[in-house]
Amino acid sequence: MVTMHLLRFVEFVSDSLLSVAYPQPCSLCGSNVESHDLGVCCQQCWQLTTIFDGAETVCWKCGVVTSGSISPVRVDAARCHRCDDQSFTAARACGLYEYALRSSALQLKREAYLPKRLLSLLIATARRAPIDAATRVMPVPLHSERLKSRGFNQAAVIAEAVARSLNLPLDDTSLIRSGVSDKYRAGLDAKAREDTVTGAFSVRYPALVNAEDILLVDDVFTTGATASSCGQALFDAGARSVFVLTIARPRH
């Protein structure tokens, strides 16, 4: 116990010294980021960000925050019904796609680094019901063209860290993508985005997926089209359930 506290103290001092020696401006307000653990945003901008703590009333399936007027007898009875036809079991995000979470998600597309603040939020979210029932972690695969140009898959960076922290097996090979590249989806409406990913994913190692509760990891949950397309491929391969974990999601 003493050793653990000592290590944390050393990490704190080292981080503080690094922050002084190499100050980093907040990507939002320009103030100095107090700790490298915070990533690209300062503590004040993190405080402005809506972070979910599990007490919100959300659609049990897609995780969108529902109206305060909805008071279901059971938590799993809350439904927005817009996600009824989507092929995943349940989706949860750390918070809204705004301020520090938005900047962190965008930075992750440029640099394959997951700061401690972001990882701690992801782990806290992954440990909440219903997605805490996952038995296997899997990233949403990146199209080969985008992977070649970027050099890494940001979903895989998240998935690897989450799997290690949760002590769950990481499977970054079974689910593959052959459909349109992400760059061709920018600016499309929800229906068009859904059309571009329909049938775009397949499972090449179904034996690794069969009867598993998959935790599908991505950076941002936008319309749910990508998660649904991945989920359909996983269900077709025999997955028992498909849970989705992302950094952020839009308000509506």
C-alpha positions in Angstrom: 0.0 0.0 0.0 2.8 2.4 0.9 4.6 1.5 -2.3 1.4 2.3 -4.3 1.0 5.7 -2.7 4.7 6.4 -3.3 4.4 5.6 -7.0 1.4 7.8 -7.3 3.2 10.6 -5.6 6.2 10.2 -7.9 3.9 10.2 -10.9 2.2 13.4 -9.7 5.5 15.2 -9.1 6.9 14.1 -12.5 3.7 15.1 -14.3 3.7 18.5 -12.6 7.3 19.1 -13.5 6.7 18.2 -17.1 3.7 20.5 -17.2 5.9 23.4 -16.0 8.9 22.6 -18.2 6.8 21.9 -21.3 3.5 23.8 -21.0 0.7 22.8 -23.4 -2.1 25.2 -24.3 -5.6 23.9 -24.0 -7.0 23.2 -27.4 -10.2 25.0 -26.5 -9.4 28.1 -24.4 -5.6 28.4 -24.7 -4.9 28.2 -21.0 -2.1 25.9 -19.8 -3.2 22.3 -19.4 -2.4 21.5 -15.7 -1.6 17.9 -16.2 -0.7 15.6 -19.1 -3.3 13.2 -17.7 -5.9 15.6 -19.0 -4.9 15.3 -22.6 -5.4 18.4 -24.8 -7.9 20.3 -22.6 -7.5 22.1 -19.2 -9.4 21.2 -16.1 -11.9 24.1 -16.6 -12.9 22.9 -20.1 -13.3 19.4 -18.7 -15.7 20.8 -16.1 -17.7 22.4 -18.9 -18.2 19.0 -20.6 -21.2 16.9 -19.9 -19.9 13.6 -18.5 -22.4 10.8 -17.9 -22.3 9.2 -14.4 -24.9 6.5 -14.9 -27.7 8.3 -13.1 -29.1 9.8 -16.3 -32.4 8.6 -17.8 -31.3 7.3 -21.1 -32.7 5.1 -23.9 -31.7 1.7 -22.6 -30.6 0.6 -26.1 -28.8 3.5 -27.8 -28.0 5.6 -24.7 -29.4 8.9 -25.8 -30.5 11.1 -22.9 -34.2 11.1 -22.8 -36.7 13.7 -21.7 -37.0 14.3 -18.0 -40.7 13.5 -18.3 -40.0 9.9 -19.0 -40.1 8.0 -15.7 -40.1 4.2 -16.5 -40.8 1.7 -13.7 -37.7 -0.1 -14.9 -34.5 1.4 -16.2 -34.5 -1.0 -19.1 -38.0 0.2 -20.1 -36.8 3.6 -21.3 -36.8 3.7 -25.1 -36.4 6.4 -27.7 -37.7 4.0 -30.3 -35.5 5.7 -33.0 -33.0 2.9 -32.5 -35.5 0.0 -32.5 -34.3 -1.3 -35.9 -30.6 -1.0 -35.2 -28.6 -4.2 -34.7 -26.9 -3.9 -31.3 -27.9 -4.7 -27.8 -27.0 -1.5 -26.0 -24.7 1.5 -26.5 -23.1 3.8 -24.0 -20.8 6.8 -24.2 -18.7 8.7 -21.7 -20.6 11.9 -22.3 -21.8 14.4 -24.9 -19.7 15.3 -28.0 -18.8 18.7 -26.8 -15.9 20.7 -25.3 -13.2 18.3 -23.9 -14.7 15.1 -25.1 -15.0 16.5 -28.7 -11.4 17.8 -28.6 -10.1 14.5 -27.2 -11.9 12.5 -29.9 -10.5 14.7 -32.6 -7.0 14.5 -31.2 -7.2 10.7 -31.1 -7.7 10.8 -34.9 -4.3 12.6 -35.2 -2.3 10.9 -32.4 -2.5 7.3 -31.2 -2.4 8.3 -27.5 -5.2 7.8 -24.9 -4.7 10.2 -21.9 -5.5 8.9 -18.4 -8.5 11.1 -17.9 -10.1 9.7 -21.1 -9.2 6.1 -20.3 -10.7 6.4 -16.7 -14.0 7.7 -18.2 -14.1 4.8 -20.7 -13.4 2.2 -18.0 -16.0 3.7 -15.7 -18.6 3.6 -18.5 -17.6 0.1 -19.5 -18.2 -1.1 -15.9 -21.8 0.1 -15.8 -24.8 -2.1 -16.7 -25.7 -3.3 -19.2 -22.4 -3.2 -21.1 -20.5 -4.6 -18.1 -21.6 -8.1 -19.2 -19.1 -8.0 -22.1 -16.8 -11.0 -22.5 -14.7 -9.8 -25.5 -13.5 -6.4 -26.7 -13.4 -5.6 -30.4 -12.7 -2.3 -32.3 -14.7 -1.0 -35.2 -12.3 -1.7 -38.1 -11.1 1.2 -40.2 -11.3 1.1 -44.0 -7.9 0.0 -45.5 -7.5 3.3 -47.3 -8.0 5.4 -44.2 -5.8 3.1 -42.1 -3.0 3.5 -44.7 -3.2 7.3 -44.7 -3.6 7.7 -40.9 -1.3 4.9 -39.9 -3.5 3.6 -37.0 -7.1 2.9 -36.1 -8.2 5.1 -33.2 -10.9 2.6 -32.3 -8.2 0.0 -31.9 -6.2 2.3 -29.6 -9.2 2.6 -27.4 -10.1 -1.1 -27.5 -6.6 -2.2 -26.6 -6.5 0.0 -23.5 -10.0 -0.9 -22.4 -9.4 -4.6 -22.8 -6.1 -4.4 -20.8 -7.8 -2.4 -18.0 -10.8 -4.8 -17.9 -8.7 -7.9 -18.3 -10.8 -9.0 -21.2 -9.5 -10.6 -24.5 -8.9 -8.2 -27.3 -10.0 -9.3 -30.8 -8.9 -6.9 -33.5 -8.9 -9.4 -36.3 -12.3 -11.1 -36.5 -14.3 -8.1 -37.7 -13.3 -6.7 -41.0 -14.4 -3.8 -43.2 -14.7 -3.8 -47.0 -17.2 -1.0 -47.6 -16.8 2.6 -48.4 -14.1 4.6 -46.7 -15.0 7.1 -43.9 -13.8 10.0 -45.9 -16.7 9.5 -48.4 -19.3 9.7 -45.6 -18.5 13.2 -44.3 -21.5 15.5 -44.6 -24.0 12.8 -45.4 -27.3 12.7 -43.6 -28.4 9.8 -41.3 -30.0 7.8 -44.1 -27.1 8.2 -46.5 -24.6 7.3 -43.8 -26.6 4.2 -43.1 -26.7 3.2 -46.7 -22.9 3.5 -47.0 -22.2 1.0 -44.2 -25.0 -1.5 -44.9 -23.2 -4.8 -45.5 -19.8 -3.1 -45.2 -18.6 -5.4 -42.4 -18.1 -9.2 -42.1 -16.6 -11.7 -39.6 -13.8 -13.9 -40.8 -13.3 -15.9 -37.6 -16.9 -16.7 -36.5 -15.7 -19.3 -34.0 -14.1 -16.5 -31.9 -17.4 -14.6 -31.9 -19.9 -17.4 -31.4 -21.8 -17.1 -28.1 -19.7 -14.1 -27.0 -20.9 -10.8 -25.5 -19.0 -8.4 -27.6 -17.9 -4.9 -26.5 -17.7 -3.0 -29.7 -15.5 0.0 -29.3 -15.4 3.2 -31.4 -14.5 6.9 -30.9 -17.9 8.6 -31.5 -21.5 7.3 -31.7 -23.2 9.5 -34.3 -26.3 8.0 -35.9 -25.6 4.4 -34.8 -25.4 3.2 -38.5 -21.8 1.9 -38.2 -22.5 0.2 -34.8 -25.6 -1.4 -36.3 -23.8 -2.7 -39.4 -21.0 -4.1 -37.3 -23.6 -5.6 -34.9 -25.5 -7.3 -37.7 -22.3 -9.0 -38.9 -21.5 -10.1 -35.4 -25.0 -11.4 -34.7 -24.9 -13.3 -38.0 -21.6 -14.9 -36.8 -23.3 -16.1 -33.6 -22.6 -13.3 -31.1 -25.0 -13.4 -28.1 -25.0 -9.7 -27.6 -23.2 -6.6 -29.0 -22.6 -3.7 -26.6 -21.2 -0.5 -27.9 -18.7 1.8 -26.1 -17.7 5.2 -27.4 -16.0 8.3 -26.1 -18.9 10.6 -26.9 -22.3 10.9 -28.6 -24.5 13.9 -29.8 -27.2 15.2 -27.5 -30.0 14.0 -29.7 
